[in-house]
Structure formats: C-alpha cells, structure tokens
Amino acid sequence: MKTATLTLMCSLALAGTAWAQTAGSANPSPIGTSGSKTAAETTSAAASTSADYRLAPGDKLRIDVYKDDKLSQSLQIRPDGKITMPLIGDLPAAGHTPIELRDSINSALKDYIANPVVTVIVVETTPQVIYVTGEVNKPGALPLVGRTSIVQAIAMAGGFTDFAKRKDVLIMRKTAKGMETLHFNYKETLDDGNRREPLALMPGDTIVVK
C-alpha cells in the first residue's frame, strides 16, 4: 500500500511540473522584450518608473530637513527650473528626479549641518506636455500621460507627411547640462529583427520631423 501511494504522489508531482512548463510556454515574451517578467519583476519595474519621475517647472514640493523647521518648507519650481532654499540659495530642480534633488540638497547642506537628513515629496505636478513639429499631420502640443514613446507620440500627431525624413527625427531635450539633441531612426523600429524599445519621452521634449 505504501509503495502504491508513493508511486501515485510521484506521478502527480511530475504531472504538475509538466503543466507548469506548458503554461509558461503558452505565454511568449511580448515583442520588444528579451524575456517574460514575473509578478515581482513587474512590481519592481512599476516602482522604478515611479522613482524615475522627472521634476518640471511648476511642480509643488515639500522639502523636510529633519529637526530643522526653518529649513523645512513648501515651495514651487520656478519657470527657470530652479528652487531657492535658505543657506543654499538657488538649486536646479527641473529635469531631476526627487531622489536626485534630495541628494543635491543633502550634499549642499553638509557645509552647514552635520549629517543632514532630507526628504523631498512631490505634492502636486503640473500637466506634462511634449511638442511635435515639422512634417507631421497634426503638429502641436500633446499631453504626456504615463510612459510614452516617440513612436506613440508620432502616431498621436497624426503620423508623418509624405515628405518626412523618417530616418532622422530630432528630439530636443532640456537637461540640467543644457539643451541636448537626440536622433531617432523611425525606420529601424519597423525592422522585424529589432528588439530595442523605442525612445521614451520626457516632459518638455520637442520632436522635430524634418
């Protein structure tokens, strides 16, 4: 009886393993990815996307410096992309993540406070937009909601005109180091062998289609 029971349990275990392998192969990786993601990886990716939010002019922040009510304050990022804090003065904020801004404030305060502990909270964000101009059917400003790729933005702008140079689309991006120009080859995205994710846009980006 014990031998029969053990044999049955082994059979059930092998059947369960085979079913799990079959279920996994029934869901191939999406196009553009190198493999499937587990639930934990998906959660981690969502957290990473949230942490990567880039501050923009008009965003309202709450900056807390532990045990220092005079330095702790609520403020808004100015149109020039900077904020002003006591002791520190002007500090670039737009284009940085909240974590990067926190680290910048923390570093600047070390000249005045021993081991400062800083927290940066985004209280309110301004509407995020991008701009598409040139040889597209509907040029103008577009709302940036969530993660948006350049391919999606071109589609939202009505697609290319017949005269568009699809191999060299420009992305004008303002960074902490100044204006940066990126180049994008739209035709590469149509290549069946291409598995790279299209360029993700940032608030304020201007797409120029020549």
Backbone as JSON, one array per atom type, in Angstrom:
{
  "sequence": "MKTATLTLMCSLALAGTAWAQTAGSANPSPIGTSGSKTAAETTSAAASTSADYRLAPGDKLRIDVYKDDKLSQSLQIRPDGKITMPLIGDLPAAGHTPIELRDSINSALKDYIANPVVTVIVVETTPQVIYVTGEVNKPGALPLVGRTSIVQAIAMAGGFTDFAKRKDVLIMRKTAKGMETLHFNYKETLDDGNRREPLALMPGDTIVVK",
  "N": [[0.83, -1.21, 0.0], [1.96, 1.24, 0.84], [3.9, 1.54, -1.11], [2.36, 1.86, -3.43], [1.02, 4.23, -2.85], [3.17, 6.05, -2.72], [4.05, 5.91, -5.36], [1.84, 7.03, -6.7], [1.9, 9.67, -5.69], [4.32, 10.6, -6.75], [3.72, 10.54, -9.46], [1.71, 12.47, -9.64], [3.19, 14.74, -8.93], [5.03, 14.92, -11.06], [3.25, 15.36, -13.13], [2.23, 17.85, -12.4], [4.52, 19.44, -12.69], [4.97, 19.25, -15.44], [2.65, 20.5, -16.39], [3.03, 23.12, -15.44], [5.28, 23.87, -16.94], [4.21, 23.81, -19.5], [2.21, 25.77, -19.29], [3.8, 28.02, -18.9], [5.14, 28.22, -21.37], [3.04, 28.86, -22.98], [2.65, 31.53, -22.95], [4.29, 33.59, -24.63], [7.14, 35.82, -24.71], [6.48, 39.34, -24.94], [6.69, 41.25, -27.99], [9.65, 43.04, -28.47], [10.75, 42.71, -26.01], [13.18, 40.98, -23.96], [12.55, 38.78, -22.57], [10.13, 37.04, -20.49], [8.35, 38.57, -17.72], [8.27, 38.19, -14.21], [5.78, 38.37, -11.56], [6.94, 39.71, -9.43], [9.04, 41.06, -10.7], [7.58, 42.75, -12.36], [6.3, 44.37, -10.47], [8.56, 45.56, -9.35], [9.49, 46.96, -11.6], [7.43, 48.82, -11.93], [7.71, 50.31, -9.61], [10.22, 51.38, -10.09], [9.7, 52.99, -12.31], [8.05, 54.92, -11.14], [9.87, 56.06, -9.36], [11.53, 57.28, -11.12], [10.4, 59.63, -11.97], [10.55, 62.79, -13.46], [11.18, 66.01, -12.37], [9.44, 69.1, -13.04], [9.11, 72.54, -14.18], [6.9, 74.44, -12.17], [5.98, 72.34, -10.62], [4.93, 71.45, -7.36], [6.54, 71.22, -4.27], [7.37, 69.55, -1.18], [9.77, 70.02, 1.09], [11.54, 68.54, 3.56], [13.68, 68.94, 6.26], [15.21, 67.09, 8.59], [14.5, 67.69, 11.93], [14.75, 70.46, 11.69], [13.0, 73.12, 11.46], [13.18, 75.59, 10.25], [14.5, 75.29, 7.84], [12.94, 73.44, 6.58], [10.33, 73.42, 4.23], [7.58, 74.38, 2.06], [7.51, 74.65, -1.43], [7.66, 75.9, -4.85], [8.7, 74.88, -8.07], [10.44, 77.12, -10.06], [9.85, 78.93, -13.2], [12.35, 78.95, -14.45], [13.35, 76.56, -13.75], [14.5, 76.21, -11.28], [14.89, 76.09, -7.63], [14.75, 77.87, -4.5], [16.5, 77.84, -1.49], [17.01, 78.42, 2.04], [20.3, 79.18, 3.21], [21.43, 77.56, 1.14], [20.67, 78.74, -1.31], [20.0, 79.27, -4.8], [19.03, 76.35, -6.59], [19.23, 73.86, -9.05], [16.33, 72.12, -10.17], [14.31, 71.16, -11.95], [14.06, 68.55, -14.32], [15.46, 66.76, -12.83], [15.16, 63.78, -10.8], [13.06, 63.27, -7.87], [14.66, 61.97, -5.97], [17.26, 62.54, -6.84], [17.25, 65.32, -6.5], [16.91, 65.44, -3.74], [19.36, 64.34, -2.93], [21.1, 66.3, -3.89], [20.39, 68.53, -2.35], [20.97, 67.53, 0.17], [23.74, 67.19, -0.04], [24.57, 69.86, -0.39], [23.85, 70.97, 2.04], [25.61, 69.9, 3.83], [27.72, 71.54, 4.32], [26.84, 73.15, 6.29], [25.33, 71.75, 8.15], [25.7, 68.94, 10.23], [25.55, 65.71, 9.05], [22.92, 65.89, 7.56], [19.44, 65.09, 7.15], [17.33, 64.67, 4.59], [14.16, 65.02, 3.02], [12.27, 64.8, 0.07], [9.21, 65.55, -1.23], [6.84, 65.21, -3.74], [4.24, 67.22, -4.05], [2.31, 68.26, -5.77], [1.89, 67.97, -9.25], [2.58, 69.59, -12.36], [0.63, 69.78, -15.41], [1.91, 67.58, -17.79], [3.55, 67.98, -20.87], [4.43, 67.38, -24.33], [5.98, 68.34, -27.44], [5.3, 68.32, -30.88], [6.56, 68.95, -34.01], [6.92, 70.1, -37.44], [7.14, 67.85, -40.22], [4.55, 66.4, -39.75], [1.14, 65.3, -39.54], [-0.53, 66.51, -37.66], [0.69, 68.82, -36.04], [1.82, 70.17, -32.88], [1.13, 70.7, -29.34], [1.14, 67.94, -27.09], [-0.45, 65.95, -24.6], [1.4, 64.39, -22.0], [1.04, 61.43, -20.74], [1.76, 59.12, -18.42], [4.14, 56.57, -19.36], [5.43, 57.31, -22.44], [6.33, 56.61, -25.73], [8.46, 57.71, -28.46], [7.47, 56.77, -30.84], [4.76, 56.38, -30.28], [4.04, 59.04, -29.79], [4.36, 60.22, -32.31], [2.38, 58.89, -33.67], [0.14, 59.91, -32.3], [0.28, 62.46, -33.22], [-0.78, 62.29, -35.68], [0.78, 60.97, -37.52], [3.39, 60.71, -40.08], [3.97, 63.11, -42.74], [4.01, 62.94, -46.35], [6.49, 63.89, -47.04], [8.27, 63.58, -45.02], [11.37, 62.99, -43.32], [12.11, 60.08, -42.28], [14.24, 58.71, -41.27], [15.79, 60.3, -39.68], [14.76, 61.69, -37.15], [14.46, 64.36, -34.92], [14.97, 64.97, -31.44], [14.54, 67.42, -29.21], [15.8, 68.16, -26.14], [15.69, 69.48, -22.92], [18.1, 69.53, -20.49], [19.77, 69.21, -17.28], [22.3, 69.99, -17.91], [22.01, 71.6, -20.06], [20.66, 72.23, -23.41], [19.92, 69.34, -25.24], [20.34, 67.33, -28.14], [18.8, 64.66, -29.61], [18.88, 61.85, -31.83], [16.68, 59.98, -33.87], [15.85, 57.04, -35.57], [13.2, 56.22, -37.31], [12.59, 54.2, -39.11], [14.05, 52.03, -38.3], [12.56, 50.9, -36.29], [10.7, 49.44, -37.62], [11.92, 47.2, -38.41], [11.93, 43.74, -38.37], [13.78, 42.3, -36.93], [14.54, 43.93, -34.9], [14.72, 44.48, -31.51], [14.78, 46.43, -29.67], [13.52, 48.77, -27.31], [11.47, 51.55, -28.21], [12.53, 54.99, -27.99], [11.84, 56.58, -24.93], [9.87, 59.37, -24.01], [10.34, 62.6, -22.41], [8.95, 65.06, -20.14], [8.35, 68.17, -21.76], [9.89, 67.66, -23.97], [10.73, 68.26, -27.4], [9.76, 67.2, -30.49], [11.14, 67.09, -33.61], [10.33, 66.8, -36.88], [11.82, 66.55, -39.87]],
  "CA": [[0.0, 0.0, 0.0], [2.83, 2.42, 0.9], [4.56, 1.68, -2.41], [1.37, 2.38, -4.38], [0.77, 5.65, -2.5], [4.34, 6.82, -3.12], [4.05, 5.98, -6.82], [0.8, 7.98, -7.09], [2.35, 11.03, -5.36], [5.36, 10.97, -7.72], [3.06, 10.78, -10.73], [1.04, 13.77, -9.54], [4.22, 15.78, -8.93], [5.54, 15.05, -12.42], [2.19, 15.96, -13.95], [2.17, 19.27, -12.06], [5.68, 20.1, -13.29], [4.74, 19.34, -16.88], [1.61, 21.52, -16.62], [3.63, 24.45, -15.22], [6.14, 24.2, -18.07], [3.34, 24.08, -20.63], [1.55, 27.06, -19.07], [4.78, 29.08, -19.11], [5.44, 28.37, -22.78], [1.85, 29.33, -23.69], [2.65, 32.99, -22.9], [5.61, 34.03, -25.1], [7.52, 37.2, -24.37], [5.97, 40.35, -25.87], [7.66, 41.79, -28.94], [10.4, 44.17, -27.93], [11.35, 42.37, -24.73], [14.13, 39.87, -24.07], [12.02, 37.64, -21.82], [8.92, 37.33, -19.72], [8.57, 39.16, -16.4], [7.49, 37.64, -13.12], [5.0, 39.39, -10.84], [7.87, 40.52, -8.62], [9.75, 41.95, -11.61], [6.62, 43.77, -12.8], [6.15, 45.31, -9.36], [9.81, 46.31, -9.27], [9.55, 47.89, -12.73], [6.48, 49.9, -11.66], [8.32, 51.16, -8.58], [11.32, 52.09, -10.72], [9.13, 54.04, -13.15], [7.6, 55.98, -10.25], [11.04, 56.73, -8.81], [12.21, 57.98, -12.2], [9.66, 60.83, -12.38], [11.41, 63.97, -13.59], [10.52, 67.24, -11.94], [9.24, 70.09, -14.09], [8.7, 73.85, -13.67], [5.51, 74.48, -11.71], [5.73, 71.29, -9.63], [4.95, 71.89, -5.96], [7.31, 70.27, -3.47], [7.53, 69.71, 0.25], [11.13, 69.62, 1.45], [11.68, 68.44, 5.01], [15.01, 68.69, 6.81], [14.94, 66.51, 9.9], [14.76, 68.5, 13.13], [15.07, 71.85, 11.34], [11.77, 73.72, 10.93], [13.48, 76.78, 9.45], [14.89, 74.87, 6.5], [11.83, 72.68, 6.0], [9.38, 74.35, 3.63], [6.87, 74.04, 0.83], [7.89, 75.59, -2.49], [7.3, 75.55, -6.22], [9.81, 75.04, -9.02], [10.25, 78.33, -10.87], [9.92, 78.71, -14.66], [13.73, 78.69, -14.88], [13.7, 75.21, -13.34], [15.26, 76.2, -10.02], [14.24, 76.41, -6.36], [15.63, 78.62, -3.61], [16.42, 77.4, -0.1], [17.91, 79.11, 2.95], [21.68, 78.72, 3.28], [21.92, 77.02, -0.13], [20.4, 79.64, -2.43], [19.36, 78.64, -5.96], [19.42, 74.97, -6.84], [18.46, 73.29, -10.17], [15.41, 71.06, -9.77], [13.65, 70.6, -13.13], [14.87, 67.58, -15.03], [15.98, 65.79, -11.87], [14.19, 63.0, -10.05], [13.02, 63.71, -6.47], [15.8, 61.41, -5.25], [18.44, 63.31, -7.22], [17.15, 66.63, -5.85], [17.18, 65.2, -2.32], [20.8, 64.15, -2.75], [21.75, 67.6, -4.12], [20.14, 69.36, -1.15], [21.71, 66.91, 1.26], [25.16, 67.5, -0.24], [24.79, 71.29, -0.18], [23.65, 71.3, 3.46], [26.69, 69.36, 4.65], [28.62, 72.64, 4.7], [26.24, 73.9, 7.39], [24.72, 70.84, 9.11], [26.34, 67.63, 10.29], [24.68, 64.59, 8.71], [21.53, 66.3, 7.32], [18.51, 64.09, 6.63], [16.42, 65.45, 3.75], [13.08, 64.31, 2.32], [11.62, 65.59, -0.97], [7.91, 64.99, -1.58], [6.14, 65.92, -4.81], [2.88, 67.44, -3.57], [1.43, 68.47, -6.93], [2.62, 68.07, -10.51], [1.95, 70.37, -13.43], [0.34, 68.95, -16.58], [3.11, 67.32, -18.58], [3.29, 68.03, -22.32], [5.52, 67.32, -25.29], [5.65, 69.11, -28.63], [5.67, 67.69, -32.15], [6.5, 69.96, -35.06], [7.53, 69.69, -38.7], [6.4, 67.07, -41.21], [3.52, 65.5, -39.23], [-0.17, 65.78, -39.97], [-1.17, 67.32, -36.61], [1.72, 69.35, -35.14], [1.34, 70.92, -31.72], [1.42, 70.15, -28.01], [0.43, 66.71, -26.75], [-0.31, 65.59, -23.17], [2.27, 63.25, -21.7], [0.39, 60.66, -19.67], [2.49, 57.88, -18.24], [5.31, 56.34, -20.22], [5.09, 57.49, -23.85], [7.49, 56.5, -26.6], [8.44, 58.63, -29.59], [6.6, 56.17, -31.86], [3.39, 56.69, -29.87], [3.83, 60.48, -29.95], [4.19, 60.49, -33.73], [1.04, 58.41, -34.0], [-0.81, 60.87, -31.73], [0.36, 63.67, -34.04], [-1.36, 62.01, -36.99], [1.71, 60.3, -38.4], [4.24, 61.51, -40.95], [3.52, 63.53, -44.08], [4.74, 62.24, -47.42], [7.82, 64.46, -47.24], [9.04, 63.44, -43.78], [12.6, 62.21, -43.3], [11.85, 59.18, -41.17], [15.48, 58.15, -40.75], [16.48, 61.24, -38.78], [13.84, 62.52, -36.37], [15.2, 65.01, -33.84], [14.31, 65.21, -30.16], [15.21, 68.48, -28.47], [15.54, 67.89, -24.73], [16.39, 70.35, -21.98], [18.63, 68.79, -19.35], [20.46, 70.04, -16.3], [23.54, 70.47, -18.53], [21.69, 72.42, -21.22], [19.85, 71.6, -24.45], [20.5, 68.15, -25.85], [19.65, 66.9, -29.36], [18.86, 63.22, -29.84], [18.48, 61.45, -33.18], [15.89, 58.76, -33.86], [15.58, 56.47, -36.89], [11.89, 55.57, -37.21], [12.54, 53.0, -39.96], [14.63, 50.91, -37.57], [11.52, 50.27, -35.48], [9.92, 48.56, -38.49], [12.74, 46.02, -38.69], [11.46, 42.6, -37.58], [14.84, 41.82, -36.06], [14.84, 44.93, -33.88], [14.06, 44.19, -30.25], [15.01, 47.54, -28.74], [12.33, 49.56, -27.0], [11.58, 52.92, -28.73], [12.91, 56.03, -27.03], [10.78, 57.13, -24.07], [9.92, 60.83, -23.98], [10.32, 63.28, -21.12], [8.18, 66.3, -20.21], [9.01, 69.3, -22.4], [10.6, 67.26, -25.19], [10.2, 68.74, -28.69], [10.1, 66.29, -31.59], [11.22, 67.83, -34.88], [10.36, 65.91, -38.04], [12.25, 67.37, -41.0]],
  "C": [[0.87, 1.26, 0.0], [3.5, 2.67, -0.43], [3.63, 2.28, -3.44], [1.1, 3.85, -4.13], [1.92, 6.53, -2.96], [4.4, 6.98, -4.63], [3.04, 6.99, -7.32], [1.24, 9.41, -6.85], [3.4, 11.5, -6.35], [4.74, 11.3, -9.07], [2.38, 12.13, -10.75], [2.05, 14.91, -9.59], [4.77, 16.01, -10.32], [4.51, 15.7, -13.33], [2.09, 17.45, -13.68], [3.31, 20.04, -12.67], [5.49, 20.28, -14.78], [3.71, 20.4, -17.21], [2.18, 22.91, -16.47], [4.49, 24.86, -16.38], [5.32, 24.53, -19.3], [2.67, 25.43, -20.51], [2.51, 28.2, -19.31], [5.06, 29.3, -20.57], [4.27, 28.88, -23.57], [1.78, 30.83, -23.72], [4.01, 33.5, -23.32], [5.87, 35.47, -24.72], [6.95, 38.17, -25.39], [7.06, 40.83, -26.81], [8.34, 43.0, -28.33], [11.01, 43.89, -26.57], [12.24, 41.17, -24.9], [13.63, 38.65, -23.32], [10.8, 38.04, -21.04], [9.29, 37.86, -18.36], [7.7, 38.47, -15.38], [6.7, 38.75, -12.46], [5.89, 40.3, -10.04], [8.62, 41.51, -9.5], [8.86, 43.06, -12.11], [6.43, 44.82, -11.73], [7.38, 46.19, -9.22], [9.91, 47.34, -10.37], [8.63, 49.08, -12.5], [7.06, 50.87, -10.63], [9.44, 51.99, -9.17], [10.81, 53.24, -11.58], [8.68, 55.21, -12.3], [8.78, 56.77, -9.72], [11.75, 57.58, -9.85], [11.46, 59.23, -12.68], [10.59, 62.03, -12.38], [10.62, 65.22, -13.24], [10.47, 68.25, -13.08], [8.87, 71.43, -13.47], [7.22, 73.86, -13.32], [5.18, 73.4, -10.7], [5.85, 71.87, -8.22], [5.59, 70.81, -5.1], [7.18, 70.58, -1.97], [8.9, 69.16, 0.6], [11.26, 69.68, 2.97], [13.13, 68.13, 5.36], [14.82, 68.28, 8.27], [15.43, 67.4, 11.04], [15.21, 69.93, 12.8], [13.86, 72.48, 10.66], [12.05, 74.92, 10.04], [13.86, 76.42, 8.01], [13.78, 74.09, 5.8], [10.79, 73.66, 5.47], [8.68, 73.74, 2.42], [7.23, 75.09, -0.22], [7.51, 75.05, -3.85], [8.49, 75.78, -7.13], [9.51, 76.19, -9.96], [10.3, 78.0, -12.36], [11.33, 78.44, -15.17], [14.23, 77.33, -14.41], [14.42, 75.1, -12.01], [14.35, 76.41, -8.81], [15.25, 77.2, -5.53], [15.41, 78.17, -2.18], [17.37, 78.23, 0.77], [19.26, 78.41, 3.02], [22.23, 78.3, 1.91], [21.81, 78.03, -1.26], [19.71, 78.89, -3.56], [19.94, 77.25, -6.21], [18.6, 74.43, -8.01], [17.59, 72.14, -9.7], [14.76, 70.38, -10.97], [14.59, 69.68, -13.88], [15.48, 66.52, -14.14], [14.84, 64.96, -11.29], [14.14, 63.54, -8.62], [14.21, 63.19, -5.67], [17.08, 62.18, -5.57], [18.43, 64.69, -6.56], [17.44, 66.49, -4.36], [18.68, 65.09, -2.06], [21.56, 65.46, -2.94], [21.6, 68.5, -2.91], [20.96, 68.84, 0.02], [23.2, 67.25, 1.17], [25.47, 68.96, 0.05], [24.69, 71.67, 1.3], [24.78, 70.8, 4.35], [27.7, 70.42, 5.05], [28.11, 73.38, 5.93], [25.7, 73.0, 8.5], [25.45, 69.5, 9.07], [25.29, 66.55, 10.03], [23.21, 65.0, 8.51], [20.71, 65.14, 6.75], [17.39, 64.84, 5.9], [15.4, 64.53, 3.09], [12.45, 65.25, 1.31], [10.34, 64.87, -1.39], [7.28, 65.85, -2.67], [4.67, 66.02, -4.4], [1.9, 67.55, -4.73], [2.29, 68.64, -8.18], [1.86, 68.94, -11.49], [1.62, 69.43, -14.59], [1.57, 68.81, -17.46], [2.76, 67.29, -20.07], [4.59, 67.81, -23.09], [5.06, 68.07, -26.54], [6.14, 68.37, -29.87], [5.51, 68.72, -33.25], [7.17, 69.43, -36.34], [6.59, 68.85, -39.55], [5.53, 65.97, -40.57], [2.17, 66.12, -39.56], [-0.86, 66.68, -38.93], [-0.12, 67.85, -35.64], [1.09, 70.1, -33.98], [1.73, 70.24, -30.42], [0.56, 68.92, -27.76], [0.6, 66.43, -25.26], [0.57, 64.37, -23.01], [1.7, 62.53, -20.49], [1.1, 59.32, -19.55], [3.69, 57.78, -19.17], [4.87, 56.39, -21.67], [6.35, 57.44, -24.69], [7.36, 57.49, -27.75], [7.54, 58.09, -30.7], [5.14, 56.48, -31.54], [3.08, 58.17, -30.08], [3.61, 60.84, -31.41], [2.82, 60.03, -34.2], [-0.03, 59.37, -33.5], [-0.83, 62.16, -32.55], [-0.13, 63.41, -35.46], [-0.43, 61.32, -37.97], [2.49, 61.26, -39.29], [3.5, 61.99, -42.19], [4.35, 62.77, -45.1], [6.18, 62.71, -47.58], [8.74, 64.27, -46.02], [10.29, 62.58, -43.97], [12.56, 61.29, -42.07], [13.12, 58.59, -40.55], [16.2, 59.06, -39.77], [15.48, 62.19, -38.15], [14.61, 63.08, -35.18], [14.34, 65.13, -32.59], [15.13, 66.25, -29.41], [14.82, 68.35, -27.0], [16.37, 68.81, -23.85], [16.81, 69.54, -20.77], [19.31, 69.76, -18.39], [21.75, 70.63, -16.87], [23.28, 71.35, -19.74], [20.84, 71.66, -22.23], [20.61, 70.46, -25.1], [19.67, 67.76, -27.07], [19.88, 65.41, -29.56], [18.37, 62.91, -31.24], [17.76, 60.1, -33.11], [15.58, 58.32, -35.28], [14.29, 55.65, -36.79], [11.87, 54.26, -37.99], [13.14, 51.78, -39.26], [13.58, 50.18, -36.73], [10.67, 49.31, -36.29], [10.67, 47.28, -38.83], [12.3, 44.88, -37.78], [12.51, 42.08, -36.62], [15.18, 42.77, -34.94], [14.05, 44.65, -32.61], [14.28, 45.29, -29.22], [13.73, 48.34, -28.54], [12.51, 50.97, -27.56], [11.89, 53.92, -27.61], [11.72, 56.55, -26.25], [10.96, 58.63, -23.94], [9.87, 61.36, -22.56], [9.52, 64.57, -21.25], [8.98, 67.44, -20.83], [9.77, 68.94, -23.65], [9.92, 67.86, -26.43], [10.7, 67.81, -29.79], [10.04, 67.11, -32.9], [11.34, 66.83, -36.02], [10.67, 66.77, -39.27], [11.64, 66.87, -42.3]]
}
